[in-house]
Amino acid sequence: MKPAPFDYVRAETIDEALDVLAGAGGNARILAGGQSLLPMLNMRLARPQIVVDLMRVPALKQIDGGGGALTVHAAVRQVEIERRPNLAKDQPLLAAALAFVGHAQTRSRGTLCGSVAHADPSAELPLVLVALGGSVHLRARKAKRKVAAQDFFTGMMTTARRDEEMIEAVTFPAKAPATGYAFREVARRHGDFAIVACAAIADAKAARLTIGGVAERPIARTMPLPGSSALDDALDDFAWSLEARDDLHASARYRRELVRRIGKSTLEEAVRCRA
C-alpha cells in the first residue's frame, strides 16, 4: 500500500520543526528513523497532512552522558547507543534490551525517541524507560517540560505529548550501586514484538518488576525479593491486575503464566547480577 498524500518538511533547526507543529493543529507527525511511522503511513493507519523530518537537525544528534545518566536526543539512532562504549556497565538494562529490539537493519535506522513516541505496549524501549524511572523531554515553541516515563505513556499507542510538542530527548538513569538488572522476553521469533517482556531491578532490600506486552502500557510494581514466601502470590496478583486478553498471538492465560514464570526468573537473574 501507499500512504495518503502529505506535505514533507525537512527541518534544519528545532525551531523550524516546532513552528510547523504549532501551525499544524495536530495534523503533523514527526519523522526520525521512520521504522515505526512509515509502516503506519503505508497502511494508512496514520494520515498526517505534514511530515516533519528531524534527521538533519544537528542539535538533535547529541548524546549526553553527564552525571552518569544517559540523555539521548531525537535524531540518535538505536545502533549508536548499542555500540556506545561501556553501555553494559553504565546502563545494563538498556544494553540487555537493545539486543531484542527489532533486527540489526532496523536498529541501524530506528531511533530511541521514535520508539518511545510510538508507544507500542510490546516495545522494549518504552518498557526500559519506565523500569528505570526515566524521563521524556518535551519541547514546544514557547515552553519545555520533563515528564516521568510512567506518566508519559497513557494507553495503547497514546502518550501525554501535546500536538504542538515534540520529544526532544529521553533520559535513562545510570546504574545504581549494588543493584542488579535483568531483561527477558518471549516472542514468536527473535525481533518480533514481545508477547510478554520483563525488566527487573533488585538491590539488597527490594525488587521492581516491569511488564510489557500485556497491558496497554508498561506497568511497574515493587516485588518481594526472590526467596521470599510472598513472591509467588505477588506475581500472581500482578499477572491478574494486568487484565490480559486473548489475541492472535497468545491467550490471556498464557500471558499470565509467562508473567509468573518469566517474571520470577528475571527477578532471580537481577539478584544474581547485583554488584
QUIUR-V257755 format. One record per run of one state. SS is the DSSP state (~ for helix, > for strand, _ for the rest). FROM is the first residue (numbers start at 1). TO is the last residue. If there is no record, write none. Layout:
SS	FROM	TO
SS	FROM	TO
//
This chain:
_	1	6
>	7	10
_	11	13
~	14	24
_	25	27
>	28	31
_	32	36
~	37	42
_	43	49
>	50	53
_	54	57
~	58	61
_	62	62
>	63	64
_	65	65
~	66	68
_	69	69
>	70	73
_	74	76
>	77	77
~	78	82
_	83	86
~	87	90
_	91	91
~	92	98
_	99	103
~	104	107
_	108	110
>	111	111
~	112	118
_	119	123
~	124	131
_	132	134
>	135	139
_	140	143
>	144	148
~	149	152
>	153	155
_	156	157
>	158	159
_	160	165
>	166	172
_	173	179
>	180	186
_	187	195
>	196	202
_	203	206
>	207	212
_	213	218
>	219	223
_	224	230
~	231	241
_	242	251
~	252	272
_	273	275
//
